[in-house]
Structures are given as C-alpha cells and as structure tokens.
Amino acid sequence: MPFWSCLDCSNAVITSRKLPAVLAYLDHLEEQRAGMPAEAFALAHGRTRRRILTQILPAFPASVITEARAIAESTRPLKNLPPLLGGIGSRQ
C-alpha cells in the first residue's frame, strides 16, 4: 500500500525513513495546486497538504527535514505514482 493513502488516517505513523517520499509528494501536490483551480485542489488534496504541513513536518527537526529533502531530490521516491496522481500511464 503506498504511503500517501495513509496520510489521512489518524493512526498513521510517519517515520524519518518515509519523510523523503512525503516531501516529494508535497512537491507533487504543489505542482498540482499550481495547475488547478483553488476550489478543485482544496477538494482533491487540501486536507492531505494541510496534514503534511501542520502535523507531519513539524514533528521532525529541521536537520532531519533537510536530510530528507536531499534524499528526495537525489532519488525518485514517487516514480511509481498511479496514473491519477501523474505516474506511468497518466494523461499529460
């Protein structure tokens, strides 16, 4: 099960090992946000984005986030996004 399906679950535990993928997913959401009407984005991804920004990232020290960002930028943790989220087979 991909981690992003668990981001809305109150029982989800995000560890530093998953943080690079969370940051890459946040970048993906920001790209989607730039190309969507605000209301449509809020309905589709607003809650998940808010959770990442207000609950997940604040739980980690800045040094861990910096390290995770470097990992996310040097690897492709989201290369297997499903088509709906812009992965292989998506409509461009």
Backbone atoms as SQL, in Angstrom:
CREATE TABLE atoms (id INTEGER PRIMARY KEY, chain TEXT, resi INTEGER, resn TEXT, atom TEXT, x REAL, y REAL, z REAL);
INSERT INTO atoms VALUES
  (1, 'A', 1, 'MET', 'N', 0.852, -1.172, 0.000),
  (2, 'A', 1, 'MET', 'CA', 0.000, 0.000, 0.000),
  (3, 'A', 1, 'MET', 'C', 0.901, 1.238, 0.000),
  (4, 'A', 2, 'PRO', 'N', 0.699, 2.172, -0.924),
  (5, 'A', 2, 'PRO', 'CA', 1.514, 3.384, -0.950),
  (6, 'A', 2, 'PRO', 'C', 1.249, 4.245, 0.286),
  (7, 'A', 3, 'PHE', 'N', 2.277, 4.931, 0.738),
  (8, 'A', 3, 'PHE', 'CA', 2.165, 5.724, 1.964),
  (9, 'A', 3, 'PHE', 'C', 1.127, 6.828, 1.861),
  (10, 'A', 4, 'TRP', 'N', 0.955, 7.414, 0.671),
  (11, 'A', 4, 'TRP', 'CA', 0.067, 8.572, 0.570),
  (12, 'A', 4, 'TRP', 'C', -1.372, 8.210, 0.838),
  (13, 'A', 5, 'SER', 'N', -1.733, 6.927, 0.706),
  (14, 'A', 5, 'SER', 'CA', -3.097, 6.530, 1.031),
  (15, 'A', 5, 'SER', 'C', -3.331, 6.544, 2.535),
  (16, 'A', 6, 'CYS', 'N', -2.262, 6.574, 3.316),
  (17, 'A', 6, 'CYS', 'CA', -2.365, 6.569, 4.772),
  (18, 'A', 6, 'CYS', 'C', -2.274, 7.962, 5.386),
  (19, 'A', 7, 'LEU', 'N', -1.995, 8.970, 4.591),
  (20, 'A', 7, 'LEU', 'CA', -1.775, 10.297, 5.154),
  (21, 'A', 7, 'LEU', 'C', -3.000, 10.866, 5.850),
  (22, 'A', 8, 'ASP', 'N', -4.167, 10.447, 5.454),
  (23, 'A', 8, 'ASP', 'CA', -5.391, 10.948, 6.085),
  (24, 'A', 8, 'ASP', 'C', -5.842, 10.105, 7.269),
  (25, 'A', 9, 'CYS', 'N', -5.141, 9.035, 7.550),
  (26, 'A', 9, 'CYS', 'CA', -5.510, 8.150, 8.651),
  (27, 'A', 9, 'CYS', 'C', -4.944, 8.694, 9.964),
  (28, 'A', 10, 'SER', 'N', -5.781, 8.796, 10.965),
  (29, 'A', 10, 'SER', 'CA', -5.325, 9.316, 12.255),
  (30, 'A', 10, 'SER', 'C', -4.365, 8.355, 12.949),
  (31, 'A', 11, 'ASN', 'N', -4.333, 7.112, 12.520),
  (32, 'A', 11, 'ASN', 'CA', -3.427, 6.120, 13.118),
  (33, 'A', 11, 'ASN', 'C', -2.084, 6.031, 12.390),
  (34, 'A', 12, 'ALA', 'N', -1.912, 6.790, 11.340),
  (35, 'A', 12, 'ALA', 'CA', -0.674, 6.726, 10.556),
  (36, 'A', 12, 'ALA', 'C', 0.504, 7.236, 11.388),
  (37, 'A', 13, 'VAL', 'N', 1.619, 6.536, 11.255),
  (38, 'A', 13, 'VAL', 'CA', 2.863, 6.958, 11.893),
  (39, 'A', 13, 'VAL', 'C', 3.871, 7.165, 10.769),
  (40, 'A', 14, 'ILE', 'N', 4.329, 8.385, 10.629),
  (41, 'A', 14, 'ILE', 'CA', 5.294, 8.714, 9.581),
  (42, 'A', 14, 'ILE', 'C', 6.670, 8.791, 10.236),
  (43, 'A', 15, 'THR', 'N', 7.577, 7.973, 9.772),
  (44, 'A', 15, 'THR', 'CA', 8.933, 7.958, 10.308),
  (45, 'A', 15, 'THR', 'C', 9.863, 8.730, 9.380),
  (46, 'A', 16, 'SER', 'N', 11.058, 8.996, 9.860),
  (47, 'A', 16, 'SER', 'CA', 12.024, 9.732, 9.045),
  (48, 'A', 16, 'SER', 'C', 12.381, 8.968, 7.776),
  (49, 'A', 17, 'ARG', 'N', 12.233, 7.659, 7.795),
  (50, 'A', 17, 'ARG', 'CA', 12.518, 6.855, 6.600),
  (51, 'A', 17, 'ARG', 'C', 11.545, 7.166, 5.467),
  (52, 'A', 18, 'LYS', 'N', 10.320, 7.525, 5.799),
  (53, 'A', 18, 'LYS', 'CA', 9.309, 7.864, 4.789),
  (54, 'A', 18, 'LYS', 'C', 9.299, 9.349, 4.442),
  (55, 'A', 19, 'LEU', 'N', 10.025, 10.146, 5.205),
  (56, 'A', 19, 'LEU', 'CA', 9.995, 11.585, 5.003),
  (57, 'A', 19, 'LEU', 'C', 10.427, 12.033, 3.604),
  (58, 'A', 20, 'PRO', 'N', 11.455, 11.434, 2.975),
  (59, 'A', 20, 'PRO', 'CA', 11.781, 11.850, 1.604),
  (60, 'A', 20, 'PRO', 'C', 10.593, 11.688, 0.644),
  (61, 'A', 21, 'ALA', 'N', 9.869, 10.600, 0.783),
  (62, 'A', 21, 'ALA', 'CA', 8.708, 10.387, -0.079),
  (63, 'A', 21, 'ALA', 'C', 7.601, 11.380, 0.246),
  (64, 'A', 22, 'VAL', 'N', 7.419, 11.695, 1.517),
  (65, 'A', 22, 'VAL', 'CA', 6.404, 12.681, 1.907),
  (66, 'A', 22, 'VAL', 'C', 6.748, 14.046, 1.308),
  (67, 'A', 23, 'LEU', 'N', 8.016, 14.430, 1.383),
  (68, 'A', 23, 'LEU', 'CA', 8.437, 15.714, 0.816),
  (69, 'A', 23, 'LEU', 'C', 8.279, 15.737, -0.701),
  (70, 'A', 24, 'ALA', 'N', 8.624, 14.644, -1.350),
  (71, 'A', 24, 'ALA', 'CA', 8.441, 14.563, -2.802),
  (72, 'A', 24, 'ALA', 'C', 6.958, 14.631, -3.154),
  (73, 'A', 25, 'TYR', 'N', 6.138, 13.988, -2.343),
  (74, 'A', 25, 'TYR', 'CA', 4.696, 14.032, -2.576),
  (75, 'A', 25, 'TYR', 'C', 4.166, 15.452, -2.369),
  (76, 'A', 26, 'LEU', 'N', 4.678, 16.141, -1.357),
  (77, 'A', 26, 'LEU', 'CA', 4.279, 17.530, -1.139),
  (78, 'A', 26, 'LEU', 'C', 4.655, 18.385, -2.348),
  (79, 'A', 27, 'ASP', 'N', 5.837, 18.172, -2.896),
  (80, 'A', 27, 'ASP', 'CA', 6.232, 18.893, -4.117),
  (81, 'A', 27, 'ASP', 'C', 5.263, 18.596, -5.252),
  (82, 'A', 28, 'HIS', 'N', 4.897, 17.331, -5.383),
  (83, 'A', 28, 'HIS', 'CA', 3.930, 16.926, -6.405),
  (84, 'A', 28, 'HIS', 'C', 2.589, 17.646, -6.190),
  (85, 'A', 29, 'LEU', 'N', 2.150, 17.699, -4.940),
  (86, 'A', 29, 'LEU', 'CA', 0.892, 18.393, -4.650),
  (87, 'A', 29, 'LEU', 'C', 0.985, 19.873, -4.995),
  (88, 'A', 30, 'GLU', 'N', 2.134, 20.478, -4.714),
  (89, 'A', 30, 'GLU', 'CA', 2.301, 21.899, -5.034),
  (90, 'A', 30, 'GLU', 'C', 2.255, 22.129, -6.545),
  (91, 'A', 31, 'GLU', 'N', 2.816, 21.209, -7.315),
  (92, 'A', 31, 'GLU', 'CA', 2.724, 21.304, -8.777),
  (93, 'A', 31, 'GLU', 'C', 1.269, 21.197, -9.225),
  (94, 'A', 32, 'GLN', 'N', 0.540, 20.266, -8.621),
  (95, 'A', 32, 'GLN', 'CA', -0.883, 20.113, -8.942),
  (96, 'A', 32, 'GLN', 'C', -1.658, 21.366, -8.561),
  (97, 'A', 33, 'ARG', 'N', -1.328, 21.919, -7.420),
  (98, 'A', 33, 'ARG', 'CA', -2.003, 23.120, -6.916),
  (99, 'A', 33, 'ARG', 'C', -1.840, 24.289, -7.884),
  (100, 'A', 34, 'ALA', 'N', -0.652, 24.404, -8.471),
  (101, 'A', 34, 'ALA', 'CA', -0.382, 25.494, -9.404),
  (102, 'A', 34, 'ALA', 'C', -1.220, 25.376, -10.675),
  (103, 'A', 35, 'GLY', 'N', -1.611, 24.161, -11.028),
  (104, 'A', 35, 'GLY', 'CA', -2.338, 23.951, -12.273),
  (105, 'A', 35, 'GLY', 'C', -3.819, 23.696, -12.112),
  (106, 'A', 36, 'MET', 'N', -4.339, 23.848, -10.913),
  (107, 'A', 36, 'MET', 'CA', -5.754, 23.565, -10.671),
  (108, 'A', 36, 'MET', 'C', -6.440, 24.790, -10.077),
  (109, 'A', 37, 'PRO', 'N', -7.720, 24.922, -10.323),
  (110, 'A', 37, 'PRO', 'CA', -8.470, 25.962, -9.613),
  (111, 'A', 37, 'PRO', 'C', -8.396, 25.679, -8.098),
  (112, 'A', 38, 'ALA', 'N', -8.339, 26.729, -7.301),
  (113, 'A', 38, 'ALA', 'CA', -8.165, 26.585, -5.856),
  (114, 'A', 38, 'ALA', 'C', -9.215, 25.676, -5.223),
  (115, 'A', 39, 'GLU', 'N', -10.451, 25.831, -5.630),
  (116, 'A', 39, 'GLU', 'CA', -11.527, 25.027, -5.035),
  (117, 'A', 39, 'GLU', 'C', -11.370, 23.545, -5.383),
  (118, 'A', 40, 'ALA', 'N', -11.017, 23.253, -6.626),
  (119, 'A', 40, 'ALA', 'CA', -10.819, 21.863, -7.038),
  (120, 'A', 40, 'ALA', 'C', -9.637, 21.243, -6.292),
  (121, 'A', 41, 'PHE', 'N', -8.561, 22.001, -6.144),
  (122, 'A', 41, 'PHE', 'CA', -7.411, 21.484, -5.411),
  (123, 'A', 41, 'PHE', 'C', -7.779, 21.231, -3.952),
  (124, 'A', 42, 'ALA', 'N', -8.476, 22.162, -3.344),
  (125, 'A', 42, 'ALA', 'CA', -8.867, 22.011, -1.944),
  (126, 'A', 42, 'ALA', 'C', -9.699, 20.752, -1.735),
  (127, 'A', 43, 'LEU', 'N', -10.604, 20.481, -2.664),
  (128, 'A', 43, 'LEU', 'CA', -11.432, 19.274, -2.553),
  (129, 'A', 43, 'LEU', 'C', -10.616, 18.003, -2.735),
  (130, 'A', 44, 'ALA', 'N', -9.703, 18.023, -3.689),
  (131, 'A', 44, 'ALA', 'CA', -8.948, 16.815, -4.018),
  (132, 'A', 44, 'ALA', 'C', -7.769, 16.560, -3.080),
  (133, 'A', 45, 'HIS', 'N', -7.053, 17.608, -2.706),
  (134, 'A', 45, 'HIS', 'CA', -5.786, 17.408, -1.993),
  (135, 'A', 45, 'HIS', 'C', -5.576, 18.311, -0.781),
  (136, 'A', 46, 'GLY', 'N', -6.484, 19.221, -0.522),
  (137, 'A', 46, 'GLY', 'CA', -6.281, 20.204, 0.534),
  (138, 'A', 46, 'GLY', 'C', -6.038, 19.604, 1.908),
  (139, 'A', 47, 'ARG', 'N', -6.819, 18.629, 2.279),
  (140, 'A', 47, 'ARG', 'CA', -6.667, 18.018, 3.603),
  (141, 'A', 47, 'ARG', 'C', -5.319, 17.330, 3.764),
  (142, 'A', 48, 'THR', 'N', -4.904, 16.614, 2.735),
  (143, 'A', 48, 'THR', 'CA', -3.616, 15.925, 2.786),
  (144, 'A', 48, 'THR', 'C', -2.475, 16.925, 2.876),
  (145, 'A', 49, 'ARG', 'N', -2.530, 17.970, 2.073),
  (146, 'A', 49, 'ARG', 'CA', -1.484, 19.001, 2.104),
  (147, 'A', 49, 'ARG', 'C', -1.407, 19.647, 3.482),
  (148, 'A', 50, 'ARG', 'N', -2.561, 19.992, 4.032),
  (149, 'A', 50, 'ARG', 'CA', -2.607, 20.603, 5.364),
  (150, 'A', 50, 'ARG', 'C', -2.007, 19.678, 6.417),
  (151, 'A', 51, 'ARG', 'N', -2.325, 18.409, 6.340),
  (152, 'A', 51, 'ARG', 'CA', -1.788, 17.442, 7.317),
  (153, 'A', 51, 'ARG', 'C', -0.265, 17.374, 7.224),
  (154, 'A', 52, 'ILE', 'N', 0.256, 17.335, 6.013),
  (155, 'A', 52, 'ILE', 'CA', 1.716, 17.298, 5.847),
  (156, 'A', 52, 'ILE', 'C', 2.339, 18.553, 6.462),
  (157, 'A', 53, 'LEU', 'N', 1.766, 19.716, 6.136),
  (158, 'A', 53, 'LEU', 'CA', 2.352, 20.982, 6.572),
  (159, 'A', 53, 'LEU', 'C', 2.160, 21.284, 8.051),
  (160, 'A', 54, 'THR', 'N', 1.051, 20.851, 8.634),
  (161, 'A', 54, 'THR', 'CA', 0.760, 21.242, 10.014),
  (162, 'A', 54, 'THR', 'C', 0.989, 20.152, 11.053),
  (163, 'A', 55, 'GLN', 'N', 1.030, 18.883, 10.617),
  (164, 'A', 55, 'GLN', 'CA', 1.190, 17.805, 11.585),
  (165, 'A', 55, 'GLN', 'C', 2.443, 16.971, 11.357),
  (166, 'A', 56, 'ILE', 'N', 2.720, 16.634, 10.115),
  (167, 'A', 56, 'ILE', 'CA', 3.840, 15.729, 9.849),
  (168, 'A', 56, 'ILE', 'C', 5.174, 16.455, 9.908),
  (169, 'A', 57, 'LEU', 'N', 5.359, 17.492, 9.093),
  (170, 'A', 57, 'LEU', 'CA', 6.657, 18.182, 9.056),
  (171, 'A', 57, 'LEU', 'C', 7.038, 18.801, 10.400),
  (172, 'A', 58, 'PRO', 'N', 6.117, 19.423, 11.135),
  (173, 'A', 58, 'PRO', 'CA', 6.509, 19.987, 12.428),
  (174, 'A', 58, 'PRO', 'C', 6.982, 18.940, 13.451),
  (175, 'A', 59, 'ALA', 'N', 6.705, 17.680, 13.215),
  (176, 'A', 59, 'ALA', 'CA', 7.129, 16.627, 14.146),
  (177, 'A', 59, 'ALA', 'C', 8.606, 16.279, 14.011),
  (178, 'A', 60, 'PHE', 'N', 9.266, 16.813, 12.979),
  (179, 'A', 60, 'PHE', 'CA', 10.671, 16.481, 12.726),
  (180, 'A', 60, 'PHE', 'C', 11.550, 17.716, 12.893),
  (181, 'A', 61, 'PRO', 'N', 12.768, 17.511, 13.402),
  (182, 'A', 61, 'PRO', 'CA', 13.715, 18.635, 13.476),
  (183, 'A', 61, 'PRO', 'C', 14.122, 19.080, 12.069),
  (184, 'A', 62, 'ALA', 'N', 14.520, 20.334, 11.966),
  (185, 'A', 62, 'ALA', 'CA', 14.918, 20.900, 10.673),
  (186, 'A', 62, 'ALA', 'C', 16.036, 20.093, 10.023),
  (187, 'A', 63, 'SER', 'N', 16.961, 19.589, 10.808),
  (188, 'A', 63, 'SER', 'CA', 18.084, 18.819, 10.247),
  (189, 'A', 63, 'SER', 'C', 17.599, 17.536, 9.570),
  (190, 'A', 64, 'VAL', 'N', 16.592, 16.898, 10.127),
  (191, 'A', 64, 'VAL', 'CA', 16.036, 15.671, 9.537),
  (192, 'A', 64, 'VAL', 'C', 15.302, 16.006, 8.245),
  (193, 'A', 65, 'ILE', 'N', 14.579, 17.104, 8.243),
  (194, 'A', 65, 'ILE', 'CA', 13.864, 17.529, 7.029),
  (195, 'A', 65, 'ILE', 'C', 14.856, 17.889, 5.934),
  (196, 'A', 66, 'THR', 'N', 15.935, 18.570, 6.285),
  (197, 'A', 66, 'THR', 'CA', 16.960, 18.931, 5.298),
  (198, 'A', 66, 'THR', 'C', 17.576, 17.678, 4.686),
  (199, 'A', 67, 'GLU', 'N', 17.882, 16.704, 5.519),
  (200, 'A', 67, 'GLU', 'CA', 18.454, 15.447, 5.018),
  (201, 'A', 67, 'GLU', 'C', 17.447, 14.707, 4.132),
  (202, 'A', 68, 'ALA', 'N', 16.203, 14.679, 4.557),
  (203, 'A', 68, 'ALA', 'CA', 15.161, 14.011, 3.770),
  (204, 'A', 68, 'ALA', 'C', 14.950, 14.713, 2.437),
  (205, 'A', 69, 'ARG', 'N', 15.021, 16.037, 2.428),
  (206, 'A', 69, 'ARG', 'CA', 14.872, 16.802, 1.182),
  (207, 'A', 69, 'ARG', 'C', 15.993, 16.441, 0.207),
  (208, 'A', 70, 'ALA', 'N', 17.230, 16.324, 0.723),
  (209, 'A', 70, 'ALA', 'CA', 18.366, 15.952, -0.133),
  (210, 'A', 70, 'ALA', 'C', 18.162, 14.559, -0.723),
  (211, 'A', 71, 'ILE', 'N', 17.654, 13.644, 0.069),
  (212, 'A', 71, 'ILE', 'CA', 17.384, 12.285, -0.424),
  (213, 'A', 71, 'ILE', 'C', 16.286, 12.326, -1.488),
  (214, 'A', 72, 'ALA', 'N', 15.235, 13.080, -1.217),
  (215, 'A', 72, 'ALA', 'CA', 14.119, 13.171, -2.170),
  (216, 'A', 72, 'ALA', 'C', 14.574, 13.761, -3.499),
  (217, 'A', 73, 'GLU', 'N', 15.489, 14.719, -3.445),
  (218, 'A', 73, 'GLU', 'CA', 15.956, 15.358, -4.678),
  (219, 'A', 73, 'GLU', 'C', 16.960, 14.501, -5.438),
  (220, 'A', 74, 'SER', 'N', 17.627, 13.592, -4.750),
  (221, 'A', 74, 'SER', 'CA', 18.632, 12.763, -5.418),
  (222, 'A', 74, 'SER', 'C', 18.073, 11.423, -5.891),
  (223, 'A', 75, 'THR', 'N', 16.910, 11.064, -5.408),
  (224, 'A', 75, 'THR', 'CA', 16.263, 9.816, -5.837),
  (225, 'A', 75, 'THR', 'C', 14.895, 10.174, -6.393),
  (226, 'A', 76, 'ARG', 'N', 14.184, 9.166, -6.835),
  (227, 'A', 76, 'ARG', 'CA', 12.829, 9.410, -7.336),
  (228, 'A', 76, 'ARG', 'C', 11.849, 8.586, -6.516),
  (229, 'A', 77, 'PRO', 'N', 11.557, 9.019, -5.283),
  (230, 'A', 77, 'PRO', 'CA', 10.712, 8.200, -4.415),
  (231, 'A', 77, 'PRO', 'C', 9.276, 8.046, -4.892),
  (232, 'A', 78, 'LEU', 'N', 8.859, 8.853, -5.856),
  (233, 'A', 78, 'LEU', 'CA', 7.473, 8.771, -6.332),
  (234, 'A', 78, 'LEU', 'C', 7.372, 8.299, -7.773),
  (235, 'A', 79, 'LYS', 'N', 8.387, 7.611, -8.255),
  (236, 'A', 79, 'LYS', 'CA', 8.384, 7.203, -9.656),
  (237, 'A', 79, 'LYS', 'C', 7.242, 6.260, -9.998),
  (238, 'A', 80, 'ASN', 'N', 6.604, 5.669, -9.018),
  (239, 'A', 80, 'ASN', 'CA', 5.518, 4.735, -9.269),
  (240, 'A', 80, 'ASN', 'C', 4.156, 5.290, -8.875),
  (241, 'A', 81, 'LEU', 'N', 3.978, 6.587, -9.034),
  (242, 'A', 81, 'LEU', 'CA', 2.663, 7.168, -8.758),
  (243, 'A', 81, 'LEU', 'C', 1.622, 6.522, -9.671),
  (244, 'A', 82, 'PRO', 'N', 0.436, 6.288, -9.149),
  (245, 'A', 82, 'PRO', 'CA', -0.617, 5.753, -10.018),
  (246, 'A', 82, 'PRO', 'C', -1.018, 6.806, -11.050),
  (247, 'A', 83, 'PRO', 'N', -1.635, 6.403, -12.160),
  (248, 'A', 83, 'PRO', 'CA', -1.992, 7.337, -13.230),
  (249, 'A', 83, 'PRO', 'C', -2.772, 8.556, -12.749),
  (250, 'A', 84, 'LEU', 'N', -3.692, 8.390, -11.818),
  (251, 'A', 84, 'LEU', 'CA', -4.487, 9.503, -11.332),
  (252, 'A', 84, 'LEU', 'C', -3.616, 10.585, -10.718),
  (253, 'A', 85, 'LEU', 'N', -2.472, 10.202, -10.158),
  (254, 'A', 85, 'LEU', 'CA', -1.585, 11.164, -9.499),
  (255, 'A', 85, 'LEU', 'C', -0.399, 11.571, -10.341),
  (256, 'A', 86, 'GLY', 'N', -0.386, 11.210, -11.614),
  (257, 'A', 86, 'GLY', 'CA', 0.667, 11.677, -12.500),
  (258, 'A', 86, 'GLY', 'C', 1.762, 10.673, -12.775),
  (259, 'A', 87, 'GLY', 'N', 1.542, 9.425, -12.453),
  (260, 'A', 87, 'GLY', 'CA', 2.570, 8.404, -12.690),
  (261, 'A', 87, 'GLY', 'C', 2.475, 7.796, -14.070),
  (262, 'A', 88, 'ILE', 'N', 3.084, 6.659, -14.229),
  (263, 'A', 88, 'ILE', 'CA', 3.117, 5.960, -15.511),
  (264, 'A', 88, 'ILE', 'C', 1.685, 5.753, -16.003),
  (265, 'A', 89, 'GLY', 'N', 1.463, 6.081, -17.245),
  (266, 'A', 89, 'GLY', 'CA', 0.131, 5.894, -17.830),
  (267, 'A', 89, 'GLY', 'C', -0.787, 7.089, -17.635),
  (268, 'A', 90, 'SER', 'N', -0.283, 8.129, -17.010),
  (269, 'A', 90, 'SER', 'CA', -1.159, 9.286, -16.779),
  (270, 'A', 90, 'SER', 'C', -1.329, 10.061, -18.070),
  (271, 'A', 91, 'ARG', 'N', -2.367, 10.816, -18.125),
  (272, 'A', 91, 'ARG', 'CA', -2.611, 11.698, -19.264),
  (273, 'A', 91, 'ARG', 'C', -1.956, 13.013, -18.968),
  (274, 'A', 92, 'GLN', 'N', -1.100, 13.453, -19.849),
  (275, 'A', 92, 'GLN', 'CA', -0.377, 14.704, -19.632),
  (276, 'A', 92, 'GLN', 'C', -1.190, 15.879, -20.074);
